């Protein structure tokens, strides 16, 4: 892999961290309640949600490029 690809992956990872930190920073109590509710969801449902999220991300990347 070229260094340009690694740089872009690192930028994407950094942006993900920024976006993931917005809700706990702005609404810590709401975020905590949401995480507690997520802990009640069964594994199969979480896996399906994760798969759909990954597929949506890949589709958006394909569409953008």
Biopython code that builds the backbone (N, CA, C, O; Angstrom):
import numpy as np
from Bio.PDB.StructureBuilder import StructureBuilder

atoms = [
    (1, "UNK", "N", (0.836, -1.188, 0.000)),
    (1, "UNK", "CA", (0.000, 0.000, 0.000)),
    (1, "UNK", "C", (0.874, 1.242, 0.000)),
    (1, "UNK", "O", (1.947, 1.268, 0.602)),
    (2, "UNK", "N", (0.405, 2.247, -0.671)),
    (2, "UNK", "CA", (1.186, 3.473, -0.735)),
    (2, "UNK", "C", (0.979, 4.296, 0.522)),
    (2, "UNK", "O", (0.011, 4.111, 1.259)),
    (3, "UNK", "N", (1.914, 5.212, 0.748)),
    (3, "UNK", "CA", (1.816, 6.052, 1.948)),
    (3, "UNK", "C", (0.609, 6.991, 1.859)),
    (3, "UNK", "O", (0.071, 7.402, 2.888)),
    (4, "UNK", "N", (0.178, 7.333, 0.637)),
    (4, "UNK", "CA", (-1.005, 8.174, 0.478)),
    (4, "UNK", "C", (-2.262, 7.507, 0.998)),
    (4, "UNK", "O", (-3.120, 8.155, 1.596)),
    (5, "UNK", "N", (-2.368, 6.195, 0.765)),
    (5, "UNK", "CA", (-3.525, 5.452, 1.255)),
    (5, "UNK", "C", (-3.522, 5.410, 2.776)),
    (5, "UNK", "O", (-4.563, 5.600, 3.404)),
    (6, "UNK", "N", (-2.357, 5.161, 3.374)),
    (6, "UNK", "CA", (-2.272, 5.139, 4.837)),
    (6, "UNK", "C", (-2.625, 6.492, 5.436)),
    (6, "UNK", "O", (-3.266, 6.575, 6.483)),
    (7, "UNK", "N", (-2.196, 7.553, 4.753)),
    (7, "UNK", "CA", (-2.518, 8.903, 5.226)),
    (7, "UNK", "C", (-4.024, 9.136, 5.194)),
    (7, "UNK", "O", (-4.590, 9.685, 6.140)),
    (8, "UNK", "N", (-4.671, 8.721, 4.111)),
    (8, "UNK", "CA", (-6.124, 8.888, 4.000)),
    (8, "UNK", "C", (-6.864, 8.040, 5.029)),
    (8, "UNK", "O", (-7.859, 8.490, 5.597)),
    (9, "UNK", "N", (-6.392, 6.826, 5.274)),
    (9, "UNK", "CA", (-7.005, 5.989, 6.300)),
    (9, "UNK", "C", (-6.863, 6.626, 7.685)),
    (9, "UNK", "O", (-7.798, 6.590, 8.484)),
    (10, "UNK", "N", (-5.715, 7.197, 7.961)),
    (10, "UNK", "CA", (-5.488, 7.869, 9.236)),
    (10, "UNK", "C", (-6.386, 9.095, 9.376)),
    (10, "UNK", "O", (-6.925, 9.350, 10.453)),
    (11, "UNK", "N", (-6.547, 9.843, 8.310)),
    (11, "UNK", "CA", (-7.451, 10.999, 8.325)),
    (11, "UNK", "C", (-8.877, 10.545, 8.589)),
    (11, "UNK", "O", (-9.583, 11.155, 9.392)),
    (12, "UNK", "N", (-9.309, 9.472, 7.918)),
    (12, "UNK", "CA", (-10.645, 8.937, 8.144)),
    (12, "UNK", "C", (-10.835, 8.479, 9.579)),
    (12, "UNK", "O", (-11.888, 8.714, 10.172)),
    (13, "UNK", "N", (-9.823, 7.825, 10.142)),
    (13, "UNK", "CA", (-9.899, 7.378, 11.531)),
    (13, "UNK", "C", (-10.007, 8.567, 12.479)),
    (13, "UNK", "O", (-10.792, 8.541, 13.427)),
    (14, "UNK", "N", (-9.224, 9.601, 12.226)),
    (14, "UNK", "CA", (-9.280, 10.800, 13.065)),
    (14, "UNK", "C", (-10.652, 11.468, 12.985)),
    (14, "UNK", "O", (-11.196, 11.893, 14.004)),
    (15, "UNK", "N", (-11.204, 11.560, 11.797)),
    (15, "UNK", "CA", (-12.538, 12.143, 11.651)),
    (15, "UNK", "C", (-13.589, 11.304, 12.370)),
    (15, "UNK", "O", (-14.525, 11.849, 12.956)),
    (16, "UNK", "N", (-13.439, 9.975, 12.329)),
    (16, "UNK", "CA", (-14.364, 9.110, 13.045)),
    (16, "UNK", "C", (-14.299, 9.393, 14.547)),
    (16, "UNK", "O", (-15.335, 9.456, 15.208)),
    (17, "UNK", "N", (-13.092, 9.563, 15.089)),
    (17, "UNK", "CA", (-12.953, 9.864, 16.509)),
    (17, "UNK", "C", (-13.607, 11.194, 16.877)),
    (17, "UNK", "O", (-14.245, 11.312, 17.923)),
    (18, "UNK", "N", (-13.446, 12.191, 16.010)),
    (18, "UNK", "CA", (-14.077, 13.488, 16.260)),
    (18, "UNK", "C", (-15.592, 13.337, 16.276)),
    (18, "UNK", "O", (-16.255, 13.826, 17.191)),
    (19, "UNK", "N", (-16.141, 12.666, 15.275)),
    (19, "UNK", "CA", (-17.593, 12.489, 15.201)),
    (19, "UNK", "C", (-18.128, 11.656, 16.362)),
    (19, "UNK", "O", (-19.201, 11.944, 16.892)),
    (20, "UNK", "N", (-17.384, 10.627, 16.758)),
    (20, "UNK", "CA", (-17.815, 9.788, 17.883)),
    (20, "UNK", "C", (-17.795, 10.568, 19.196)),
    (20, "UNK", "O", (-18.547, 10.247, 20.116)),
    (21, "UNK", "N", (-16.953, 11.576, 19.288)),
    (21, "UNK", "CA", (-16.840, 12.338, 20.531)),
    (21, "UNK", "C", (-17.839, 13.472, 20.670)),
    (21, "UNK", "O", (-17.959, 14.045, 21.753)),
    (22, "UNK", "N", (-18.561, 13.814, 19.608)),
    (22, "UNK", "CA", (-19.478, 14.951, 19.651)),
    (22, "UNK", "C", (-20.612, 14.723, 20.647)),
    (22, "UNK", "O", (-20.868, 15.577, 21.495)),
    (23, "UNK", "N", (-21.292, 13.583, 20.554)),
    (23, "UNK", "CA", (-22.439, 13.333, 21.435)),
    (23, "UNK", "C", (-22.056, 13.261, 22.911)),
    (23, "UNK", "O", (-22.711, 13.910, 23.726)),
    (24, "UNK", "N", (-21.024, 12.501, 23.297)),
    (24, "UNK", "CA", (-20.676, 12.488, 24.720)),
    (24, "UNK", "C", (-20.245, 13.872, 25.228)),
    (24, "UNK", "O", (-20.454, 14.195, 26.397)),
    (25, "UNK", "N", (-19.649, 14.679, 24.359)),
    (25, "UNK", "CA", (-19.229, 16.015, 24.765)),
    (25, "UNK", "C", (-20.423, 16.946, 24.954)),
    (25, "UNK", "O", (-20.499, 17.673, 25.944)),
    (26, "UNK", "N", (-21.356, 16.920, 23.999)),
    (26, "UNK", "CA", (-22.484, 17.851, 24.053)),
    (26, "UNK", "C", (-23.593, 17.386, 25.000)),
    (26, "UNK", "O", (-24.189, 18.199, 25.706)),
    (27, "UNK", "N", (-23.867, 16.086, 25.013)),
    (27, "UNK", "CA", (-24.996, 15.542, 25.785)),
    (27, "UNK", "C", (-24.556, 14.309, 26.569)),
    (27, "UNK", "O", (-24.963, 13.200, 26.223)),
    (28, "UNK", "N", (-23.745, 14.459, 27.605)),
    (28, "UNK", "CA", (-23.219, 13.279, 28.304)),
    (28, "UNK", "C", (-24.296, 12.411, 28.944)),
    (28, "UNK", "O", (-24.182, 11.186, 28.921)),
    (29, "UNK", "N", (-25.333, 13.007, 29.511)),
    (29, "UNK", "CA", (-26.383, 12.198, 30.147)),
    (29, "UNK", "C", (-27.195, 11.420, 29.119)),
    (29, "UNK", "O", (-27.496, 10.244, 29.325)),
    (30, "UNK", "N", (-27.550, 12.068, 28.017)),
    (30, "UNK", "CA", (-28.298, 11.373, 26.954)),
    (30, "UNK", "C", (-27.467, 10.246, 26.372)),
    (30, "UNK", "O", (-27.979, 9.160, 26.101)),
    (31, "UNK", "N", (-26.174, 10.509, 26.179)),
    (31, "UNK", "CA", (-25.285, 9.508, 25.607)),
    (31, "UNK", "C", (-25.199, 8.294, 26.531)),
    (31, "UNK", "O", (-25.235, 7.156, 26.063)),
    (32, "UNK", "N", (-25.087, 8.527, 27.826)),
    (32, "UNK", "CA", (-25.015, 7.442, 28.800)),
    (32, "UNK", "C", (-26.293, 6.601, 28.775)),
    (32, "UNK", "O", (-26.230, 5.373, 28.821)),
    (33, "UNK", "N", (-27.456, 7.264, 28.701)),
    (33, "UNK", "CA", (-28.723, 6.526, 28.628)),
    (33, "UNK", "C", (-28.799, 5.691, 27.354)),
    (33, "UNK", "O", (-29.278, 4.557, 27.371)),
    (34, "UNK", "N", (-28.319, 6.265, 26.245)),
    (34, "UNK", "CA", (-28.336, 5.539, 24.984)),
    (34, "UNK", "C", (-27.453, 4.291, 25.064)),
    (34, "UNK", "O", (-27.836, 3.226, 24.579)),
    (35, "UNK", "N", (-26.290, 4.420, 25.665)),
    (35, "UNK", "CA", (-25.387, 3.270, 25.799)),
    (35, "UNK", "C", (-26.014, 2.212, 26.698)),
    (35, "UNK", "O", (-25.870, 1.017, 26.439)),
    (36, "UNK", "N", (-26.703, 2.634, 27.745)),
    (36, "UNK", "CA", (-27.383, 1.673, 28.611)),
    (36, "UNK", "C", (-28.473, 0.925, 27.839)),
    (36, "UNK", "O", (-28.635, -0.283, 28.007)),
    (37, "UNK", "N", (-29.215, 1.639, 27.000)),
    (37, "UNK", "CA", (-30.249, 0.987, 26.186)),
    (37, "UNK", "C", (-29.631, 0.028, 25.177)),
    (37, "UNK", "O", (-30.168, -1.051, 24.927)),
    (38, "UNK", "N", (-28.500, 0.425, 24.596)),
    (38, "UNK", "CA", (-27.831, -0.453, 23.635)),
    (38, "UNK", "C", (-27.370, -1.750, 24.288)),
    (38, "UNK", "O", (-27.324, -2.791, 23.633)),
    (39, "UNK", "N", (-27.032, -1.696, 25.562)),
    (39, "UNK", "CA", (-26.577, -2.910, 26.242)),
    (39, "UNK", "C", (-27.705, -3.925, 26.402)),
    (39, "UNK", "O", (-27.444, -5.098, 26.672)),
    (40, "UNK", "N", (-28.952, -3.492, 26.239)),
    (40, "UNK", "CA", (-30.095, -4.391, 26.367)),
    (40, "UNK", "C", (-30.452, -5.084, 25.055)),
    (40, "UNK", "O", (-31.230, -6.037, 25.049)),
    (41, "UNK", "N", (-29.886, -4.609, 23.940)),
    (41, "UNK", "CA", (-30.191, -5.185, 22.630)),
    (41, "UNK", "C", (-29.387, -6.466, 22.449)),
    (41, "UNK", "O", (-28.212, -6.522, 22.811)),
    (42, "UNK", "N", (-30.019, -7.492, 21.891)),
    (42, "UNK", "CA", (-29.328, -8.779, 21.738)),
    (42, "UNK", "C", (-28.238, -8.708, 20.669)),
    (42, "UNK", "O", (-28.214, -7.798, 19.840)),
    (43, "UNK", "N", (-27.338, -9.690, 20.710)),
    (43, "UNK", "CA", (-26.167, -9.696, 19.833)),
    (43, "UNK", "C", (-26.529, -9.743, 18.356)),
    (43, "UNK", "O", (-25.892, -9.074, 17.543)),
    (44, "UNK", "N", (-27.541, -10.521, 17.999)),
    (44, "UNK", "CA", (-27.918, -10.662, 16.585)),
    (44, "UNK", "C", (-28.358, -9.314, 16.023)),
    (44, "UNK", "O", (-27.963, -8.944, 14.917)),
    (45, "UNK", "N", (-29.161, -8.590, 16.767)),
    (45, "UNK", "CA", (-29.622, -7.274, 16.310)),
    (45, "UNK", "C", (-28.450, -6.314, 16.156)),
    (45, "UNK", "O", (-28.394, -5.564, 15.181)),
    (46, "UNK", "N", (-27.508, -6.325, 17.109)),
    (46, "UNK", "CA", (-26.333, -5.453, 17.004)),
    (46, "UNK", "C", (-25.475, -5.824, 15.798)),
    (46, "UNK", "O", (-24.951, -4.946, 15.113)),
    (47, "UNK", "N", (-25.333, -7.120, 15.537)),
    (47, "UNK", "CA", (-24.550, -7.555, 14.373)),
    (47, "UNK", "C", (-25.204, -7.095, 13.074)),
    (47, "UNK", "O", (-24.523, -6.634, 12.158)),
    (48, "UNK", "N", (-26.519, -7.222, 13.001)),
    (48, "UNK", "CA", (-27.238, -6.778, 11.797)),
    (48, "UNK", "C", (-27.067, -5.273, 11.619)),
    (48, "UNK", "O", (-26.815, -4.801, 10.510)),
    (49, "UNK", "N", (-27.204, -4.526, 12.704)),
    (49, "UNK", "CA", (-27.011, -3.075, 12.628)),
    (49, "UNK", "C", (-25.596, -2.728, 12.180)),
    (49, "UNK", "O", (-25.401, -1.831, 11.359)),
    (50, "UNK", "N", (-24.606, -3.446, 12.725)),
    (50, "UNK", "CA", (-23.212, -3.223, 12.320)),
    (50, "UNK", "C", (-22.985, -3.531, 10.852)),
    (50, "UNK", "O", (-22.302, -2.782, 10.153)),
    (51, "UNK", "N", (-23.555, -4.630, 10.384)),
    (51, "UNK", "CA", (-23.426, -5.000, 8.973)),
    (51, "UNK", "C", (-24.057, -3.947, 8.073)),
    (51, "UNK", "O", (-23.462, -3.534, 7.077)),
    (52, "UNK", "N", (-25.269, -3.513, 8.430)),
    (52, "UNK", "CA", (-25.945, -2.482, 7.619)),
    (52, "UNK", "C", (-25.147, -1.177, 7.612)),
    (52, "UNK", "O", (-25.067, -0.492, 6.592)),
    (53, "UNK", "N", (-24.564, -0.847, 8.753)),
    (53, "UNK", "CA", (-23.746, 0.364, 8.836)),
    (53, "UNK", "C", (-22.519, 0.257, 7.928)),
    (53, "UNK", "O", (-22.188, 1.205, 7.216)),
    (54, "UNK", "N", (-21.850, -0.889, 7.954)),
    (54, "UNK", "CA", (-20.684, -1.077, 7.091)),
    (54, "UNK", "C", (-21.068, -1.029, 5.620)),
    (54, "UNK", "O", (-20.375, -0.403, 4.817)),
    (55, "UNK", "N", (-22.168, -1.687, 5.260)),
    (55, "UNK", "CA", (-22.616, -1.679, 3.868)),
    (55, "UNK", "C", (-22.985, -0.269, 3.408)),
    (55, "UNK", "O", (-22.688, 0.120, 2.278)),
    (56, "UNK", "N", (-23.630, 0.489, 4.286)),
    (56, "UNK", "CA", (-23.967, 1.879, 3.946)),
    (56, "UNK", "C", (-22.695, 2.704, 3.741)),
    (56, "UNK", "O", (-22.625, 3.527, 2.828)),
    (57, "UNK", "N", (-21.696, 2.483, 4.587)),
    (57, "UNK", "CA", (-20.425, 3.197, 4.433)),
    (57, "UNK", "C", (-19.729, 2.864, 3.128)),
    (57, "UNK", "O", (-19.227, 3.753, 2.441)),
    (58, "UNK", "N", (-19.698, 1.585, 2.788)),
    (58, "UNK", "CA", (-19.072, 1.161, 1.528)),
    (58, "UNK", "C", (-19.841, 1.738, 0.341)),
    (58, "UNK", "O", (-19.236, 2.220, -0.617)),
    (59, "UNK", "N", (-21.172, 1.690, 0.403)),
    (59, "UNK", "CA", (-21.984, 2.234, -0.690)),
    (59, "UNK", "C", (-21.759, 3.731, -0.855)),
    (59, "UNK", "O", (-21.661, 4.223, -1.980)),
    (60, "UNK", "N", (-21.675, 4.457, 0.254)),
    (60, "UNK", "CA", (-21.422, 5.901, 0.165)),
    (60, "UNK", "C", (-20.036, 6.188, -0.395)),
    (60, "UNK", "O", (-19.876, 7.105, -1.201)),
    (61, "UNK", "N", (-19.033, 5.420, 0.018)),
    (61, "UNK", "CA", (-17.696, 5.612, -0.540)),
    (61, "UNK", "C", (-17.682, 5.331, -2.034)),
    (61, "UNK", "O", (-17.052, 6.064, -2.795)),
    (62, "UNK", "N", (-18.369, 4.278, -2.460)),
    (62, "UNK", "CA", (-18.452, 3.950, -3.878)),
    (62, "UNK", "C", (-19.138, 5.090, -4.637)),
    (62, "UNK", "O", (-18.690, 5.491, -5.711)),
    (63, "UNK", "N", (-20.225, 5.601, -4.066)),
    (63, "UNK", "CA", (-20.993, 6.673, -4.706)),
    (63, "UNK", "C", (-20.159, 7.953, -4.807)),
    (63, "UNK", "O", (-20.211, 8.646, -5.823)),
    (64, "UNK", "N", (-19.398, 8.267, -3.767)),
    (64, "UNK", "CA", (-18.582, 9.483, -3.763)),
    (64, "UNK", "C", (-17.470, 9.383, -4.801)),
    (64, "UNK", "O", (-17.167, 10.352, -5.496)),
    (65, "UNK", "N", (-16.872, 8.209, -4.899)),
    (65, "UNK", "CA", (-15.764, 8.046, -5.851)),
    (65, "UNK", "C", (-16.308, 7.668, -7.207)),
    (65, "UNK", "O", (-15.540, 7.484, -8.151)),
]
sb = StructureBuilder()
sb.init_structure("model")
sb.init_model(0)
sb.init_chain("A")
sb.init_seg("    ")
for serial, (resi, resn, name, xyz) in enumerate(atoms, 1):
    if name == "N":
        sb.init_residue(resn, " ", resi, " ")
    sb.init_atom(name, np.array(xyz, "f"), 0.0, 1.0, " ", f" {name:<3s}", serial, name[0])
structure = sb.get_structure()
